Every structure is written in C-alpha cells, then in structure tokens.
Amino acid sequence: MVSLDSLRRTRSNSADSAWKRFIRWLRRRLPMGLYARSLLIVVIPMVLLQSVVAFVFMERHWQLVTQRLSAAVTNDIAAIVDLITTFPQDGDINQIVRIARDELDLNIAVEPGGELPPPRPKPFFEILDQILSEEISNQIRLPFWIDTVGNSKIVEIRIKLEDGRILRVYARRNQAYASNTHIFLVWMVGASLVLLAIAILFLRGQIRPILALANAAESFGKGQKIDDFAPRGAEEIRRAGLAFILMRERIERQIEQRTAMLTGVSHDLRTILTRFKLQLALSGDNPDPSLNQDVEDMQNMLEGYLAFARGEAEEDVGELKLSDLMARLSAEAELYGKTLTTSIEGEDNIRVRPNAFTRLVANLASNAYRYADTVRIDARHTVKWLTITIDDDGPGIPEPSREDVFKPFFRLDEARNLDSSGTGLGLAIARDIARSHGGNVTLGDSTLGGLRATVRVPA
C-alpha cells in the first residue's frame, strides 16, 4: 500500500522535473548574445509596466467614464419614456421630440406597434454594448434592442413601450462612450517607443566596448594579431581591457623569452654536434655506428625541443584547404603502406595558421600510421567549429594515460609506446598548436577499435 508521504514526494519530484524542463526550454529560446539580453532587460519591464497600466486604465478609468456617460444617456431616455407615457397625444409627442433634439441632443421617433428586431451579434470590443445594456435594464426595465456596431458614430436604441409602440432613439456614440480615451494609449505607446529608441542607442554604445574586448580575447586565443584594440567605454570595461592588454603583453614576452633562450641553446648545441660529426668523420674508416646514431638522435631531439618552444606562434593566419590537407595525408599513408579513408563535410576553406595546423594534423596522422593498419580521417566544418577526427584500429592508449601523453617528455611503457628516437613531444606540440588556435585535442575510443584523436578549433 502506497503511503501518503511517498505520494507527496512523487508529486513534488514531478513538479520539480516539470519546472526544470520549463527552465531548460526557456533557456534554449532566450538569446545568447549580451546585446540581445540587455535589450530584453530594458524591453520586458517596460512592456509589463505598460500592460499593467493599460489594464488598470481600461478596468478603472475607461470603464468608469463609459459607465457614467451611458448612465446619463439612459437617464435622458428614461425621462423621455416617462414623458411619452404621461402625454401620449400626437401633439405632445412632437413637443417631446423637439425637446429631446434641442435640449438632450437625442433624435427620437415613436412608431406604432411592432416587434423588436432579433438581437445582433456582440461586437468584438463590447464594453459599450455591455454597460449600456445594463444601464437600460436597470433604469427603464422595458424590452429593448441596441445597435452599437452599424454606424460607428451613432448608437441606435429601440425600446418597446407598455402600449406596444416602439421608441427609436439615435444618440451620438461619444455621448455614451469614452471614445477619445485611446489617445492616452497612443501617447503611452509613442512615448515608450521613443524611450526604447534612446535606450537602444545608449545601450549599443555601452555594449560595443564589451564586444570589442570579447573579440580581442577570442582573436588572441586563436593566435591572431590584434593591433587596433584600445580600451573604451565605462570605467570597469576600461579596467578589464587594460588588464587584458597587460596580460597579453606578459604572455608574448614569456613566449619571446622562451623562444630566444632555446634558440640560443640550440645554436650552441648545434655547434657542438657539428664538431662531433666532424670528429667522427675524421676518426677512421670504421667508426662505431652507435656514435653516429647518438648524434642523429641528439639532433632530432634538439629540433623537437626548439619546435615545441617556438610553437609556430610567429606564423600569420591564412587560408588552408581541407582537400589539400587530406591529399597530403593520403600521400603519406601510401608511403607508410596504410589504408586511409577521408571525408569532408562543410566548407573546404578554413582560416588557420596553415603550416602549424598542417603539422598538428600530420603529427596525429603519423602516430596513427605508426601503430595501425587502417585509418579514417573525417573533417566537419560548421559555422562555429572545425572538428577533425582521426580513427585507427591500433592498440590504443589506456584511458588513465590519455591526458598524460600530452605532457612534454612523457613516454608510455606499453601499447602505443614511442619509438626509441622519439622525444615525447609530438602530442604536446599538437595540443599546443590546437590551443593556440583557441581549440583543443582530445583522445577517446575509436569505432574502429583503436584510438580516436579529435581536433576541435573555432571556425
């Protein structure tokens, strides 16, 4: 038997789940940009305020004025009905018609016996029809028929008198209805539009420096040059822009110092290696082969260290065709004797640092060629992102080590171990290049049974 507490918990969980689903649905439909959200912050309160004011005005002022005007017209009609009932002679009727026309501004006519027309359909905006009908029912208490739809400026009222005659009354609409009240709404909406236009102009001026700072940070993250950025706007935005410039300068100085230091070290080491090679060449006819191999390994390691420190950061952004990149990778696969399939989805041209990005993808593809027989490379270029996945059927990398392999000089002992001549910098260089473009390189399980390397950078 289900307890009361469990039912309450079930209902509470259902309500929470429905509320969370509504919040997720609302978030998906709200704009993501700062400018659009700022506009909503300005527009929504103003629209809500106008709606409340208009509702209160319609409910109180407009309805109250219309009710009083309708009551006044109904009082005049009730007086006319009383006069006709009291003085039923034809001559008196003519005098009553004159008095109604001259003194009450009503055109009336008394017709012999007949029946009232069938009720007409209610108008869409029936405030006058409803209030006037209520006033006639309360004050005159005779069968009646009204037409508030036909002529926009005239209201026709027919009342069946006790003797069977029909009293027809024609009154101007503005006698029974607050017809000029819409001017208030026009002024309110017009003033709000003017205020919105002014707010939008000022808001654009405040949002533009923030967007410029965001674009500058994004461009710097992609490795692009941003020479024309200058802090503007409010004091807080200027401080954020100045902090960004100082941070960018510190990062650039650090990169320059690292590159200059390793360039100097590499120059000195190259001189020593050249001397070793010369001494080995002059040492005799049968030098030890391992010495030559050690010198070559040291040369390769030195080039790898320098490439890792440099990171191709000095290259400018340009156009690169994915089809040309895939053709190059296919040629390398043929040299390795591997099976490669490629696919490209979306635009062929991409804006990256061509040499660095080519090296990034080539490094990952070379690792796949080294350990697998079948490789598949898929490129998907959308409006916001460029995603390249490299799948192979090799032994893969254990999941606990997939982040460690991106560390400089890290070497695996099992599965996809590096060659004896490797430096342990290949994946570190690949991730460094991807992050310099504002993206990243991640490893996962491949559908081919081996390793999947995913490159994802902003388009």
Protein Blocks (a to p, Z undefined) as FASTA:
>chain_A
ZZfklmmmmmmmmmmmmmmmmmmmmmmmpcfbfklmmmmmmmmmmmmmmmmmmmmmmmmm
mmmmmmmmmmmmmmmmmmmmmmmmmmmcfklmmmmmmmmmmmnopacddddddddddddd
ddfblmlmmmmmmmmmmmnopacdddfklpmkbccdddddfkopacdddddfklmocfkl
mmmmmmmmmmmmmmmmmmmmmmmmmmmmmmmmmmmmmmmmnopacfkbccehjfklmmmm
mmmmmmmmmmmmmmmmmmmmmmmmmmmmmmmmmmmmmmmmmnojbdcfklmmmmmmmmmm
mmmmmmmmnnommpccddddfklmmmmmmmmmmmnopacddddedjfbdcddfklmmmmm
mmmmmmmmmmmmbdcddddddfkbccdddddfbebjafklmmmmmpghiacfbhjacdfk
bgolmmmmmmmmmmmnopacdddddfkopacddddddZZ
